[in-house]
């Protein structure tokens, strides 16, 4: 007889055709919107033949991708642990992949136990359009000065009130976050024009990474000085920061506990 256990999934997905991670069923709409949480939860229910409530560690927005989203669920699972990911993937659509499945303590909380996350914002920095990668990068044809961008990025590291880098309706009581690292790097692939903004921290506000990336791009273009970061942090004024870059360039890389 199977006993109920808590399972932790690591999930990758192409967010292009999803309305984000979180389940959504707007009033007046006959069926729920297509979200990653809904698709994975429905698949688990189909494979395991029991009610499933799936909880995710990060609420990625529509169009945002993930290599290392983490989710949890409780179930009495008749499938051997080493075959669970394969069983789920055999029923999931092609734009979602369960990378791993493991048993965790019943007290595991994928939201409350999270200690750090890393995001990567991918910029195609070339005059030519990224036709084959257009759903996975943001196109910036203006040359970028990475030295200036990294000068600005380093100023974000540490504990700060980051309200100036969040959308107005972020819904959080506290806007203080600790940024562990932030850097701007070129893609290591030969002849690649990609520039990546890589940022990790103990948590992020709504649209924060896309606003940080937009602000660093303005620095790289020469429109802002690197010291603008200090001013935004000091004044906590969103109007001082750069634009919110589109979602397609954003990737959730990993979550740690």
N, C-alpha and C positions, 0 to 999 in steps of 0.2 A: 504493500500500500504506500502510495506517495505521500510525503508530508509537505506541508506548505513551507516554502522557503522564499527568501528575498533574493532576487537576481539583479545583477548590474550589467547593462548592455553598453557597449561602445559602438556608436553608430556614425556612419558617414553618409552624406547625401548631397546631391546636386539640387540646390534650392530654387532653380529657375522656374519650375512649374508648381511650386508650393506657395501657399499663403503663409509662410513662416512655419515655426515649430508648433505653436500652441493651437489646440482644438478651437474651432470657431464655427458657430451656427447662428448667423445673424437672423434677427426677426424677419419674417416674411420670406425667408429662403427655404425651399423644400428640403434640401440636403445640406449637410455641413460642407464648409469650404475644404478644399484639399490641403491638408496640413500634414507635416511629418508625424506628429504625435497621433493624429487620427489614423493615418495609413498603417503605422507600425502597430498601434493598439488593436486595430481591426484584424491585422494579420496574426498577431499573438492569440487573439481570441479564436480565430479560425483553426490555428494549428493545435492549440492546447485544449480546445473544447470546454472553456470555462470563462467566467467573467474576468476581465483584466482591466486594471487601472494603471496606466503608464504615466510616470512622472519624469520630466526632463530637468536637467541641471541648468540649461540656458535657453531663453526664449528668443531664438534667432528670428529675424524679420523675414518678410517675403523677399525672395531672391537671394538671400544669404546662404552660403554653403557651409558644410562642416566636414571635417576629417575625424573629429574626436568628440562629438556630442556624447553625453552620458545620460542614461535613463535607468529607472528601476521599476520593478513590478514584483508582486507577490503571487505565487502560484504553487500548486501541487503538480509538478511537471513529470510526466511519464517518460520523457525523452532523456537519454543519457546526456550529461552536461556537454561532453565533447562533440555532440551532434546537434546541439540546439541552434547554434548560429546557422549552420547549413540548412536545418529544417525551416527556419524563419526566412532565410534568403531565397529558398525555393518557391516561396509564395509572395515575396515582396516585389514591387515594381523595380524596373532597372535603375531608377534614380535614387534608390536607397540600398545601403549595404550594412548589415550587422557585422561589425569587425570582430567582436568577441562577446562572450557571455560567461559570467562567473557568479558563483554563489557568494553572497556577502552577509554579514550579521544582520539580524532583524532590526537592529537599531540604525543601520546605515541610512543616511539622509543625503541624497545627491545634491540637494540645494544647501542645506545647513552645514554639511561637512566639507563643502568646497573651500579650498584654501587659495587656489589660484587658477587663472585661465589665461590662455594665449590666443590672440587673434592675429591674422595676417591680412593686410590690405594690399592687393596686387594691382599695380599700375602698369599699363602698357605704354611706355614712354617712347613713342616713335611717331613720325609723320604718317606712316602707313597704318591702316586700320587692322585690328586683330580679328579678322572675319571668323577664323576657326575657333577663337577663344573668347569671342565677344560676350558670352554669358558668364565668363569666369574672371574677367579683368575689367578695369576701367581705363578708357583710352584718354591719355593726356599727350597731345602733340607738342606742347611747349617744353623745351629742354629744362631739366631740373638740376639744381646744384645740391648734390647729396651732402656735401660738407656743411652747408648752411642748414639743411634739414636736420642733420644729426646734432648740430649745435642746439637747435630748438628742441629736438626730441629728448636730449639729456636733461633738459630743464623740467620735464614732466616726472622724472623719477623721484619717488619719495611719497610721503603722505601729504595730500592736499585736499582742499575743497575744490572739486572739479565741476561745480555747477556751470561754469562758463563753457564747458565742453559737452553739455547735455541739452537735449530737446526740452522745450518748456514743460511738457506734460510727462516728465519722467516718473512721477508717482512715488518717489522715495523720500522717506523722512530725513535721512542723512545723505548728504552729498560728498562726504569725506571718503576718499578711497586711497589705497596705497598702490602706486605703480612700481612694479619690481624692475622692469626693464623696458626701454623703448629705443628702437634703432631703425635706421633706413638703410637697406642693403640692395645691391643688385642681384638679380637671379644668377646663380652660379652656372646655369646652362650656357654653353658656348653660343655667342652671338645673340643672346636673348636681350630684348630691350626692356624687360620687366624690371621695375623698381618696387620693392616691398617695404611697407611700413609694418614692423613687427612689434607688438606691444603685449606685455603680460602684467597682471595685477591681481589683487584680491577680489576685484569686482568692477563692473562698469555700468554706467548709467545709460539710459535709453539713447541710442544713436551716438554714444560717446566716441567709439572707435572711428566711425565714419566722419565725425566732426574733427577729431584729432588729425586724421589723415588729410582732410580738406585744409586744415590750418597749416600743416607741414608742407603741403603742395604750394600754398601761397608763399611760404618762406622760400621754397625751392625755386619759385618763379621770380623771386625778388620783389614781390608785392608787400610782404611783411618782413620785418627784421626778426631774427631769432628771439630777441628780447620780448617780442609780443606775447610769447608763452608766459613769461613772468607776470605781465600785466593782466592777462586773462585769469590766471590763478589768483592774483591779488584782488582783482575787482569782481570776480565771479560773474562776469557779464558776457552772455552768449553773443551779443552783438559785436564783440571784439574778435571773435573767432572766425575761422574760414567756413566755407560751405559744407553742408552735409553731402559727402560723396555718395554716388548711387550704390545700391546694395550688391550688385553683381561682383564687385571686386573683393568682397569681404568673406573671409574664411575663419571659422572657429577651429583652431588647431588641436587644442587639448585642454583637459580639465583635470586638476589634481586635488587630492583629498588628504 
